């Protein structure tokens, strides 16, 4: 349950053409008056080979201090509630892993699908770009789940679900 709870503060949207955007809740606005608005903090483009080896190149990040680097993964599982990927340093390593199972990935990540669809979240997405640094953003994207934060996350998800 905690995995989808985070969807109240941030989500990732990837379009059929491979373009993607990462969003986080405008937390100060929410805490001030309950406004639910998601700001863009990263955008880029992914390409997939054989539907399994994916290379994603960020084209913009709100934090200019972060290096622009490709992310390479192999899609291990696409489920109804999650997508599991393995990360690699190079596309050649990812292709080799896809074909032979070697080399070992640098790590795996599980992305949980949010409990709302594109239509439900559309009214809350904005084209406004975040101004948070990576450290400030991490506090929103991966918050400590104290009682106040859990209550906020649950309230945001309920509002999105109910279209409020």
FILO-671688 format. One record per atom (N, C-alpha, C): chain; atom name; residue number from 1; x, y, z. Coordinates in pm, whole numbers, plus 50000, padded with zeros to 5 digits. Example, Ala and Ser with C-alpha at 12.3 -4.5 7.8 and 13.67 -1.06 7.14 Angstrom:
REM FILO-671688
(vexmi A; N; 1; (51319; 49431; 50780));
(vexmi A; CA; 1; (51230; 49550; 50780));
(vexmi A; C; 1; (51320; 49670; 50780));
(vexmi A; N; 2; (51285; 49775; 50708));
(vexmi A; CA; 2; (51367; 49894; 50714));
(vexmi A; C; 2; (51290; 50003; 50787));
END
This chain:
REM FILO-671688
(vexmi A; N; 1; (50082; 49880; 50000));
(vexmi A; CA; 1; (50000; 50000; 50000));
(vexmi A; C; 1; (50086; 50126; 50000));
(vexmi A; N; 2; (50198; 50124; 50072));
(vexmi A; CA; 2; (50284; 50243; 50076));
(vexmi A; C; 2; (50333; 50283; 49938));
(vexmi A; N; 3; (50359; 50185; 49852));
(vexmi A; CA; 3; (50412; 50216; 49719));
(vexmi A; C; 3; (50317; 50306; 49641));
(vexmi A; N; 4; (50189; 50275; 49641));
(vexmi A; CA; 4; (50095; 50359; 49566));
(vexmi A; C; 4; (50060; 50486; 49643));
(vexmi A; N; 5; (50083; 50486; 49774));
(vexmi A; CA; 5; (50059; 50607; 49853));
(vexmi A; C; 5; (50146; 50723; 49802));
(vexmi A; N; 6; (50268; 50692; 49760));
(vexmi A; CA; 6; (50359; 50795; 49708));
(vexmi A; C; 6; (50301; 50868; 49587));
(vexmi A; N; 7; (50206; 50805; 49517));
(vexmi A; CA; 7; (50145; 50867; 49400));
(vexmi A; C; 7; (50071; 50996; 49435));
(vexmi A; N; 8; (50045; 51019; 49562));
(vexmi A; CA; 8; (49985; 51144; 49604));
(vexmi A; C; 8; (50080; 51261; 49593));
(vexmi A; N; 9; (50209; 51232; 49591));
(vexmi A; CA; 9; (50310; 51339; 49585));
(vexmi A; C; 9; (50387; 51341; 49453));
(vexmi A; N; 10; (50390; 51231; 49380));
(vexmi A; CA; 10; (50466; 51232; 49255));
(vexmi A; C; 10; (50424; 51117; 49165));
(vexmi A; N; 11; (50447; 51135; 49036));
(vexmi A; CA; 11; (50422; 51028; 48939));
(vexmi A; C; 11; (50504; 51053; 48814));
(vexmi A; N; 12; (50513; 50947; 48734));
(vexmi A; CA; 12; (50589; 50943; 48610));
(vexmi A; C; 12; (50488; 50914; 48500));
(vexmi A; N; 13; (50492; 50989; 48392));
(vexmi A; CA; 13; (50403; 50965; 48279));
(vexmi A; C; 13; (50486; 50943; 48154));
(vexmi A; N; 14; (50464; 50828; 48089));
(vexmi A; CA; 14; (50533; 50800; 47963));
(vexmi A; C; 14; (50428; 50784; 47855));
(vexmi A; N; 15; (50446; 50858; 47747));
(vexmi A; CA; 15; (50352; 50861; 47637));
(vexmi A; C; 15; (50385; 50753; 47535));
(vexmi A; N; 16; (50289; 50717; 47448));
(vexmi A; CA; 16; (50314; 50612; 47348));
(vexmi A; C; 16; (50435; 50640; 47258));
(vexmi A; N; 17; (50468; 50768; 47236));
(vexmi A; CA; 17; (50583; 50801; 47151));
(vexmi A; C; 17; (50716; 50792; 47226));
(vexmi A; N; 18; (50713; 50754; 47355));
(vexmi A; CA; 18; (50835; 50740; 47434));
(vexmi A; C; 18; (50871; 50863; 47515));
(vexmi A; N; 19; (50806; 50976; 47488));
(vexmi A; CA; 19; (50836; 51095; 47568));
(vexmi A; C; 19; (50785; 51073; 47710));
(vexmi A; N; 20; (50854; 51134; 47805));
(vexmi A; CA; 20; (50812; 51117; 47945));
(vexmi A; C; 20; (50828; 51246; 48022));
(vexmi A; N; 21; (50755; 51252; 48132));
(vexmi A; CA; 21; (50762; 51363; 48226));
(vexmi A; C; 21; (50751; 51306; 48367));
(vexmi A; N; 22; (50827; 51363; 48458));
(vexmi A; CA; 22; (50812; 51333; 48600));
(vexmi A; C; 22; (50747; 51454; 48665));
(vexmi A; N; 23; (50652; 51429; 48753));
(vexmi A; CA; 23; (50579; 51535; 48821));
(vexmi A; C; 23; (50588; 51518; 48973));
(vexmi A; N; 24; (50587; 51630; 49044));
(vexmi A; CA; 24; (50570; 51625; 49189));
(vexmi A; C; 24; (50464; 51726; 49230));
(vexmi A; N; 25; (50400; 51697; 49342));
(vexmi A; CA; 25; (50299; 51786; 49396));
(vexmi A; C; 25; (50362; 51919; 49435));
(vexmi A; N; 26; (50293; 52027; 49405));
(vexmi A; CA; 26; (50334; 52160; 49454));
(vexmi A; C; 26; (50295; 52162; 49602));
(vexmi A; N; 27; (50384; 52107; 49684));
(vexmi A; CA; 27; (50353; 52086; 49825));
(vexmi A; C; 27; (50326; 52215; 49902));
(vexmi A; N; 28; (50403; 52323; 49880));
(vexmi A; CA; 28; (50369; 52447; 49951));
(vexmi A; C; 28; (50227; 52496; 49922));
(vexmi A; N; 29; (50183; 52487; 49797));
(vexmi A; CA; 29; (50047; 52530; 49762));
(vexmi A; C; 29; (49944; 52439; 49829));
(vexmi A; N; 30; (49973; 52309; 49830));
(vexmi A; CA; 30; (49880; 52215; 49894));
(vexmi A; C; 30; (49869; 52243; 50044));
(vexmi A; N; 31; (49983; 52263; 50108));
(vexmi A; CA; 31; (49982; 52287; 50252));
(vexmi A; C; 31; (49921; 52423; 50287));
(vexmi A; N; 32; (49928; 52518; 50195));
(vexmi A; CA; 32; (49872; 52651; 50219));
(vexmi A; C; 32; (49720; 52650; 50211));
(vexmi A; N; 33; (49666; 52595; 50100));
(vexmi A; CA; 33; (49521; 52607; 50081));
(vexmi A; C; 33; (49455; 52483; 50020));
(vexmi A; N; 34; (49527; 52371; 50014));
(vexmi A; CA; 34; (49468; 52248; 49962));
(vexmi A; C; 34; (49470; 52235; 49811));
(vexmi A; N; 35; (49536; 52329; 49742));
(vexmi A; CA; 35; (49546; 52322; 49596));
(vexmi A; C; 35; (49628; 52201; 49554));
(vexmi A; N; 36; (49571; 52121; 49464));
(vexmi A; CA; 36; (49643; 52005; 49411));
(vexmi A; C; 36; (49688; 52041; 49270));
(vexmi A; N; 37; (49819; 52052; 49254));
(vexmi A; CA; 37; (49878; 52086; 49125));
(vexmi A; C; 37; (50013; 52016; 49119));
(vexmi A; N; 38; (50035; 51945; 49010));
(vexmi A; CA; 38; (50162; 51875; 48991));
(vexmi A; C; 38; (50250; 51951; 48894));
(vexmi A; N; 39; (50376; 51970; 48933));
(vexmi A; CA; 39; (50475; 52044; 48855));
(vexmi A; C; 39; (50569; 51947; 48786));
(vexmi A; N; 40; (50616; 51982; 48668));
(vexmi A; CA; 40; (50714; 51899; 48596));
(vexmi A; C; 40; (50852; 51920; 48656));
(vexmi A; N; 41; (50922; 51808; 48683));
(vexmi A; CA; 41; (51060; 51825; 48728));
(vexmi A; C; 41; (51162; 51756; 48638));
(vexmi A; N; 42; (51119; 51672; 48548));
(vexmi A; CA; 42; (51208; 51612; 48449));
(vexmi A; C; 42; (51127; 51579; 48325));
(vexmi A; N; 43; (51189; 51593; 48210));
(vexmi A; CA; 43; (51126; 51544; 48086));
(vexmi A; C; 43; (51235; 51487; 47997));
(vexmi A; N; 44; (51194; 51397; 47908));
(vexmi A; CA; 44; (51290; 51336; 47819));
(vexmi A; C; 44; (51223; 51243; 47720));
(vexmi A; N; 45; (51305; 51155; 47662));
(vexmi A; CA; 45; (51259; 51065; 47557));
(vexmi A; C; 45; (51319; 50927; 47578));
(vexmi A; N; 46; (51236; 50825; 47565));
(vexmi A; CA; 46; (51283; 50686; 47573));
(vexmi A; C; 46; (51264; 50619; 47438));
(vexmi A; N; 47; (51357; 50532; 47405));
(vexmi A; CA; 47; (51343; 50446; 47288));
(vexmi A; C; 47; (51358; 50303; 47335));
(vexmi A; N; 48; (51285; 50213; 47271));
(vexmi A; CA; 48; (51289; 50072; 47311));
(vexmi A; C; 48; (51328; 49986; 47192));
(vexmi A; N; 49; (51412; 49888; 47221));
(vexmi A; CA; 49; (51450; 49788; 47121));
(vexmi A; C; 49; (51382; 49657; 47160));
(vexmi A; N; 50; (51316; 49594; 47067));
(vexmi A; CA; 50; (51250; 49466; 47091));
(vexmi A; C; 50; (51148; 49473; 47205));
(vexmi A; N; 51; (51104; 49592; 47239));
(vexmi A; CA; 51; (51009; 49607; 47347));
(vexmi A; C; 51; (51065; 49576; 47484));
(vexmi A; N; 52; (51198; 49557; 47494));
(vexmi A; CA; 52; (51258; 49517; 47622));
(vexmi A; C; 52; (51375; 49604; 47665));
(vexmi A; N; 53; (51464; 49641; 47573));
(vexmi A; CA; 53; (51581; 49722; 47608));
(vexmi A; C; 53; (51544; 49867; 47584));
(vexmi A; N; 54; (51548; 49946; 47691));
(vexmi A; CA; 54; (51502; 50083; 47684));
(vexmi A; C; 54; (51615; 50178; 47721));
(vexmi A; N; 55; (51632; 50282; 47639));
(vexmi A; CA; 55; (51727; 50388; 47669));
(vexmi A; C; 55; (51649; 50518; 47683));
(vexmi A; N; 56; (51664; 50582; 47798));
(vexmi A; CA; 56; (51592; 50707; 47825));
(vexmi A; C; 56; (51692; 50820; 47840));
(vexmi A; N; 57; (51668; 50927; 47766));
(vexmi A; CA; 57; (51756; 51043; 47768));
(vexmi A; C; 57; (51679; 51164; 47819));
(vexmi A; N; 58; (51718; 51216; 47936));
(vexmi A; CA; 58; (51650; 51337; 47983));
(vexmi A; C; 58; (51687; 51456; 47896));
(vexmi A; N; 59; (51588; 51539; 47866));
(vexmi A; CA; 59; (51614; 51660; 47788));
(vexmi A; C; 59; (51610; 51785; 47876));
(vexmi A; N; 60; (51552; 51771; 47996));
(vexmi A; CA; 60; (51543; 51884; 48088));
(vexmi A; C; 60; (51522; 51833; 48229));
(vexmi A; N; 61; (51589; 51896; 48324));
(vexmi A; CA; 61; (51568; 51867; 48465));
(vexmi A; C; 61; (51563; 52000; 48539));
(vexmi A; N; 62; (51474; 52009; 48636));
(vexmi A; CA; 62; (51461; 52133; 48713));
(vexmi A; C; 62; (51589; 52168; 48785));
(vexmi A; N; 63; (51665; 52067; 48825));
(vexmi A; CA; 63; (51791; 52090; 48895));
(vexmi A; C; 63; (51905; 52086; 48794));
(vexmi A; N; 64; (51955; 52202; 48758));
(vexmi A; CA; 64; (52060; 52213; 48656));
(vexmi A; C; 64; (52193; 52155; 48702));
(vexmi A; N; 65; (52208; 52127; 48833));
(vexmi A; CA; 65; (52334; 52072; 48882));
(vexmi A; C; 65; (52346; 51923; 48854));
(vexmi A; N; 66; (52236; 51858; 48819));
(vexmi A; CA; 66; (52241; 51714; 48791));
(vexmi A; C; 66; (52299; 51689; 48652));
(vexmi A; N; 67; (52383; 51586; 48639));
(vexmi A; CA; 67; (52439; 51557; 48507));
(vexmi A; C; 67; (52332; 51502; 48413));
(vexmi A; N; 68; (52342; 51536; 48286));
(vexmi A; CA; 68; (52252; 51479; 48186));
(vexmi A; C; 68; (52314; 51346; 48143));
(vexmi A; N; 69; (52245; 51238; 48173));
(vexmi A; CA; 69; (52297; 51106; 48137));
(vexmi A; C; 69; (52183; 51015; 48096));
(vexmi A; N; 70; (52212; 50923; 48006));
(vexmi A; CA; 70; (52113; 50825; 47964));
(vexmi A; C; 70; (52092; 50723; 48075));
(vexmi A; N; 71; (51971; 50670; 48081));
(vexmi A; CA; 71; (51939; 50560; 48169));
(vexmi A; C; 71; (51902; 50442; 48081));
(vexmi A; N; 72; (51966; 50329; 48104));
(vexmi A; CA; 72; (51945; 50211; 48021));
(vexmi A; C; 72; (51888; 50100; 48109));
(vexmi A; N; 73; (51779; 50038; 48062));
(vexmi A; CA; 73; (51721; 49930; 48140));
(vexmi A; C; 73; (51667; 49821; 48050));
(vexmi A; N; 74; (51644; 49706; 48111));
(vexmi A; CA; 74; (51574; 49596; 48047));
(vexmi A; C; 74; (51443; 49579; 48122));
(vexmi A; N; 75; (51334; 49579; 48050));
(vexmi A; CA; 75; (51203; 49561; 48112));
(vexmi A; C; 75; (51186; 49413; 48142));
(vexmi A; N; 76; (51179; 49380; 48271));
(vexmi A; CA; 76; (51167; 49241; 48313));
(vexmi A; C; 76; (51022; 49196; 48325));
(vexmi A; N; 77; (50937; 49286; 48367));
(vexmi A; CA; 77; (50797; 49250; 48391));
(vexmi A; C; 77; (50709; 49372; 48374));
(vexmi A; N; 78; (50599; 49353; 48304));
(vexmi A; CA; 78; (50495; 49455; 48296));
(vexmi A; C; 78; (50368; 49390; 48348));
(vexmi A; N; 79; (50327; 49433; 48466));
(vexmi A; CA; 79; (50208; 49378; 48529));
(vexmi A; C; 79; (50097; 49480; 48536));
(vexmi A; N; 80; (49985; 49438; 48587));
(vexmi A; CA; 80; (49872; 49529; 48599));
(vexmi A; C; 80; (49898; 49637; 48704));
(vexmi A; N; 81; (49983; 49606; 48803));
(vexmi A; CA; 81; (50007; 49702; 48911));
(vexmi A; C; 81; (50150; 49750; 48920));
(vexmi A; N; 82; (50239; 49696; 48836));
(vexmi A; CA; 82; (50380; 49735; 48847));
(vexmi A; C; 82; (50457; 49705; 48719));
(vexmi A; N; 83; (50570; 49773; 48706));
(vexmi A; CA; 83; (50667; 49746; 48600));
(vexmi A; C; 83; (50802; 49727; 48670));
(vexmi A; N; 84; (50871; 49618; 48637));
(vexmi A; CA; 84; (51001; 49589; 48697));
(vexmi A; C; 84; (51107; 49599; 48588));
(vexmi A; N; 85; (51213; 49675; 48616));
(vexmi A; CA; 85; (51322; 49692; 48521));
(vexmi A; C; 85; (51455; 49665; 48590));
(vexmi A; N; 86; (51554; 49625; 48509));
(vexmi A; CA; 86; (51692; 49610; 48555));
(vexmi A; C; 86; (51775; 49717; 48486));
(vexmi A; N; 87; (51861; 49784; 48563));
(vexmi A; CA; 87; (51942; 49893; 48509));
(vexmi A; C; 87; (52082; 49847; 48470));
(vexmi A; N; 88; (52135; 49910; 48365));
(vexmi A; CA; 88; (52269; 49878; 48314));
(vexmi A; C; 88; (52344; 50007; 48284));
(vexmi A; N; 89; (52477; 49995; 48283));
(vexmi A; CA; 89; (52561; 50111; 48253));
(vexmi A; C; 89; (52559; 50145; 48104));
(vexmi A; N; 90; (52545; 50042; 48020));
(vexmi A; CA; 90; (52549; 50066; 47875));
(vexmi A; C; 90; (52437; 49989; 47805));
(vexmi A; N; 91; (52401; 50036; 47687));
(vexmi A; CA; 91; (52301; 49967; 47606));
(vexmi A; C; 91; (52353; 49830; 47563));
(vexmi A; N; 92; (52485; 49818; 47536));
(vexmi A; CA; 92; (52541; 49688; 47498));
(vexmi A; C; 92; (52525; 49586; 47610));
(vexmi A; N; 93; (52547; 49628; 47736));
(vexmi A; CA; 93; (52527; 49537; 47849));
(vexmi A; C; 93; (52380; 49496; 47860));
(vexmi A; N; 94; (52290; 49590; 47837));
(vexmi A; CA; 94; (52147; 49559; 47844));
(vexmi A; C; 94; (52107; 49461; 47734));
(vexmi A; N; 95; (52158; 49483; 47613));
(vexmi A; CA; 95; (52129; 49391; 47503));
(vexmi A; C; 95; (52182; 49251; 47533));
(vexmi A; N; 96; (52303; 49244; 47587));
(vexmi A; CA; 96; (52363; 49116; 47622));
(vexmi A; C; 96; (52280; 49045; 47728));
(vexmi A; N; 97; (52238; 49119; 47830));
(vexmi A; CA; 97; (52156; 49060; 47936));
(vexmi A; C; 97; (52025; 49007; 47878));
(vexmi A; N; 98; (51964; 49084; 47789));
(vexmi A; CA; 98; (51838; 49042; 47728));
(vexmi A; C; 98; (51857; 48912; 47650));
(vexmi A; N; 99; (51970; 48900; 47582));
(vexmi A; CA; 99; (51995; 48782; 47499));
(vexmi A; C; 99; (52048; 48663; 47578));
(vexmi A; N; 100; (52133; 48688; 47679));
(vexmi A; CA; 100; (52204; 48577; 47744));
(vexmi A; C; 100; (52186; 48569; 47896));
(vexmi A; N; 101; (52133; 48675; 47956));
(vexmi A; CA; 101; (52123; 48677; 48102));
(vexmi A; C; 101; (52249; 48729; 48170));
(vexmi A; N; 102; (52350; 48766; 48092));
(vexmi A; CA; 102; (52475; 48819; 48146));
(vexmi A; C; 102; (52504; 48952; 48077));
(vexmi A; N; 103; (52567; 49048; 48138));
(vexmi A; CA; 103; (52615; 49054; 48276));
(vexmi A; C; 103; (52500; 49082; 48373));
(vexmi A; N; 104; (52530; 49073; 48501));
(vexmi A; CA; 104; (52432; 49104; 48604));
(vexmi A; C; 104; (52396; 49253; 48596));
(vexmi A; N; 105; (52270; 49286; 48620));
(vexmi A; CA; 105; (52232; 49428; 48619));
(vexmi A; C; 105; (52292; 49504; 48737));
(vexmi A; N; 106; (52300; 49634; 48721));
(vexmi A; CA; 106; (52346; 49720; 48830));
(vexmi A; C; 106; (52245; 49725; 48944));
(vexmi A; N; 107; (52122; 49692; 48915));
(vexmi A; CA; 107; (52016; 49691; 49015));
(vexmi A; C; 107; (51881; 49684; 48948));
(vexmi A; N; 108; (51782; 49648; 49025));
(vexmi A; CA; 108; (51645; 49642; 48976));
(vexmi A; C; 108; (51563; 49753; 49041));
(vexmi A; N; 109; (51459; 49795; 48973));
(vexmi A; CA; 109; (51364; 49892; 49028));
(vexmi A; C; 109; (51223; 49847; 48994));
(vexmi A; N; 110; (51134; 49869; 49086));
(vexmi A; CA; 110; (50993; 49841; 49064));
(vexmi A; C; 110; (50917; 49973; 49065));
(vexmi A; N; 111; (50845; 49996; 48957));
(vexmi A; CA; 111; (50761; 50115; 48945));
(vexmi A; C; 111; (50617; 50069; 48961));
(vexmi A; N; 112; (50550; 50119; 49063));
(vexmi A; CA; 112; (50412; 50081; 49088));
(vexmi A; C; 112; (50320; 50176; 49013));
(vexmi A; N; 113; (50218; 50118; 48954));
(vexmi A; CA; 113; (50120; 50201; 48883));
(vexmi A; C; 113; (50036; 50276; 48986));
(vexmi A; N; 114; (50011; 50401; 48956));
(vexmi A; CA; 114; (49932; 50483; 49048));
(vexmi A; C; 114; (49785; 50443; 49042));
(vexmi A; N; 115; (49712; 50466; 49151));
(vexmi A; CA; 115; (49572; 50424; 49156));
(vexmi A; C; 115; (49477; 50523; 49087));
(vexmi A; N; 116; (49526; 50586; 48982));
(vexmi A; CA; 116; (49443; 50674; 48901));
(vexmi A; C; 116; (49493; 50665; 48758));
(vexmi A; N; 117; (49405; 50695; 48663));
(vexmi A; CA; 117; (49445; 50688; 48523));
(vexmi A; C; 117; (49477; 50829; 48470));
(vexmi A; N; 118; (49518; 50833; 48345));
(vexmi A; CA; 118; (49559; 50960; 48284));
(vexmi A; C; 118; (49446; 51062; 48284));
(vexmi A; N; 119; (49323; 51016; 48263));
(vexmi A; CA; 119; (49210; 51109; 48261));
(vexmi A; C; 119; (49187; 51170; 48399));
(vexmi A; N; 120; (49200; 51090; 48503));
(vexmi A; CA; 120; (49176; 51139; 48639));
(vexmi A; C; 120; (49281; 51241; 48682));
(vexmi A; N; 121; (49405; 51221; 48642));
(vexmi A; CA; 121; (49514; 51309; 48687));
(vexmi A; C; 121; (49529; 51432; 48596));
(vexmi A; N; 122; (49469; 51429; 48478));
(vexmi A; CA; 122; (49491; 51534; 48378));
(vexmi A; C; 122; (49462; 51674; 48432));
(vexmi A; N; 123; (49356; 51690; 48507));
(vexmi A; CA; 123; (49320; 51825; 48554));
(vexmi A; C; 123; (49418; 51880; 48656));
(vexmi A; N; 124; (49503; 51793; 48713));
(vexmi A; CA; 124; (49598; 51836; 48815));
(vexmi A; C; 124; (49740; 51854; 48760));
(vexmi A; N; 125; (49762; 51805; 48639));
(vexmi A; CA; 125; (49894; 51821; 48576));
(vexmi A; C; 125; (49907; 51963; 48524));
(vexmi A; N; 126; (50025; 52020; 48543));
(vexmi A; CA; 126; (50048; 52154; 48488));
(vexmi A; C; 126; (50173; 52150; 48401));
(vexmi A; N; 127; (50188; 52252; 48320));
(vexmi A; CA; 127; (50310; 52268; 48242));
(vexmi A; C; 127; (50413; 52350; 48318));
(vexmi A; N; 128; (50379; 52390; 48439));
(vexmi A; CA; 128; (50470; 52470; 48521));
(vexmi A; C; 128; (50588; 52384; 48564));
(vexmi A; N; 129; (50706; 52441; 48549));
(vexmi A; CA; 129; (50828; 52368; 48583));
(vexmi A; C; 129; (50865; 52391; 48729));
(vexmi A; N; 130; (50906; 52285; 48793));
(vexmi A; CA; 130; (50950; 52291; 48932));
(vexmi A; C; 130; (51075; 52377; 48944));
(vexmi A; N; 131; (51093; 52437; 49058));
(vexmi A; CA; 131; (51214; 52513; 49087));
(vexmi A; C; 131; (51292; 52450; 49203));
(vexmi A; N; 132; (51252; 52331; 49246));
(vexmi A; CA; 132; (51319; 52266; 49359));
(vexmi A; C; 132; (51453; 52208; 49318));
(vexmi A; N; 133; (51549; 52213; 49409));
(vexmi A; CA; 133; (51676; 52144; 49388));
(vexmi A; C; 133; (51651; 51994; 49404));
(vexmi A; N; 134; (51748; 51913; 49367));
(vexmi A; CA; 134; (51734; 51768; 49381));
(vexmi A; C; 134; (51708; 51728; 49526));
(vexmi A; N; 135; (51779; 51789; 49620));
(vexmi A; CA; 135; (51759; 51757; 49762));
(vexmi A; C; 135; (51619; 51795; 49809));
(vexmi A; N; 136; (51573; 51913; 49770));
(vexmi A; CA; 136; (51438; 51956; 49808));
(vexmi A; C; 136; (51333; 51865; 49744));
(vexmi A; N; 137; (51357; 51830; 49620));
(vexmi A; CA; 137; (51264; 51744; 49547));
(vexmi A; C; 137; (51255; 51606; 49610));
(vexmi A; N; 138; (51369; 51551; 49653));
(vexmi A; CA; 138; (51368; 51419; 49716));
(vexmi A; C; 138; (51278; 51414; 49838));
(vexmi A; N; 139; (51269; 51525; 49910));
(vexmi A; CA; 139; (51184; 51529; 50029));
(vexmi A; C; 139; (51035; 51521; 49992));
(vexmi A; N; 140; (51002; 51560; 49870));
(vexmi A; CA; 140; (50864; 51550; 49822));
(vexmi A; C; 140; (50842; 51416; 49753));
(vexmi A; N; 141; (50936; 51375; 49670));
(vexmi A; CA; 141; (50920; 51254; 49590));
(vexmi A; C; 141; (50928; 51127; 49677));
(vexmi A; N; 142; (51017; 51127; 49775));
(vexmi A; CA; 142; (51032; 51013; 49865));
(vexmi A; C; 142; (51028; 51066; 50009));
(vexmi A; N; 143; (50910; 51107; 50053));
(vexmi A; CA; 143; (50900; 51167; 50186));
(vexmi A; C; 143; (50909; 51063; 50297));
(vexmi A; N; 144; (50945; 51109; 50416));
(vexmi A; CA; 144; (50931; 51025; 50534));
(vexmi A; C; 144; (50782; 51006; 50557));
(vexmi A; N; 145; (50742; 50883; 50581));
(vexmi A; CA; 145; (50600; 50855; 50595));
(vexmi A; C; 145; (50553; 50868; 50740));
(vexmi A; N; 146; (50562; 50990; 50792));
(vexmi A; CA; 146; (50509; 51016; 50926));
(vexmi A; C; 146; (50357; 51031; 50915));
(vexmi A; N; 147; (50290; 51047; 51028));
(vexmi A; CA; 147; (50144; 51052; 51028));
(vexmi A; C; 147; (50090; 51167; 50944));
(vexmi A; N; 148; (50151; 51285; 50953));
(vexmi A; CA; 148; (50104; 51401; 50875));
(vexmi A; C; 148; (50118; 51374; 50726));
(vexmi A; N; 149; (50233; 51320; 50686));
(vexmi A; CA; 149; (50255; 51293; 50543));
(vexmi A; C; 149; (50159; 51187; 50492));
(vexmi A; N; 150; (50139; 51081; 50569));
(vexmi A; CA; 150; (50043; 50977; 50529));
(vexmi A; C; 150; (49903; 51037; 50511));
(vexmi A; N; 151; (49865; 51124; 50602));
(vexmi A; CA; 151; (49733; 51188; 50591));
(vexmi A; C; 151; (49725; 51274; 50465));
(vexmi A; N; 152; (49830; 51352; 50438));
(vexmi A; CA; 152; (49833; 51435; 50317));
(vexmi A; C; 152; (49825; 51349; 50191));
(vexmi A; N; 153; (49908; 51245; 50185));
(vexmi A; CA; 153; (49909; 51157; 50068));
(vexmi A; C; 153; (49772; 51096; 50045));
(vexmi A; N; 154; (49712; 51045; 50151));
(vexmi A; CA; 154; (49579; 50984; 50140));
(vexmi A; C; 154; (49475; 51085; 50094));
(vexmi A; N; 155; (49482; 51207; 50147));
(vexmi A; CA; 155; (49385; 51311; 50109));
(vexmi A; C; 155; (49401; 51351; 49963));
(vexmi A; N; 156; (49524; 51363; 49916));
(vexmi A; CA; 156; (49548; 51398; 49775));
(vexmi A; C; 156; (49494; 51287; 49685));
(vexmi A; N; 157; (49524; 51162; 49718));
(vexmi A; CA; 157; (49475; 51050; 49637));
(vexmi A; C; 157; (49323; 51044; 49637));
(vexmi A; N; 158; (49260; 51069; 49750));
(vexmi A; CA; 158; (49114; 51068; 49757));
(vexmi A; C; 158; (49055; 51180; 49671));
(vexmi A; N; 159; (49116; 51298; 49675));
(vexmi A; CA; 159; (49068; 51410; 49594));
(vexmi A; C; 159; (49080; 51379; 49445));
(vexmi A; N; 160; (49193; 51319; 49405));
(vexmi A; CA; 160; (49209; 51281; 49264));
(vexmi A; C; 160; (49105; 51177; 49225));
(vexmi A; N; 161; (49088; 51077; 49309));
(vexmi A; CA; 161; (48990; 50971; 49282));
(vexmi A; C; 161; (48849; 51029; 49268));
(vexmi A; N; 162; (48815; 51124; 49356));
(vexmi A; CA; 162; (48681; 51182; 49357));
(vexmi A; C; 162; (48665; 51301; 49262));
(vexmi A; N; 163; (48776; 51342; 49197));
(vexmi A; CA; 163; (48771; 51454; 49103));
(vexmi A; C; 163; (48746; 51588; 49169));
(vexmi A; N; 164; (48794; 51605; 49291));
(vexmi A; CA; 164; (48773; 51731; 49365));
(vexmi A; C; 164; (48888; 51825; 49348));
END
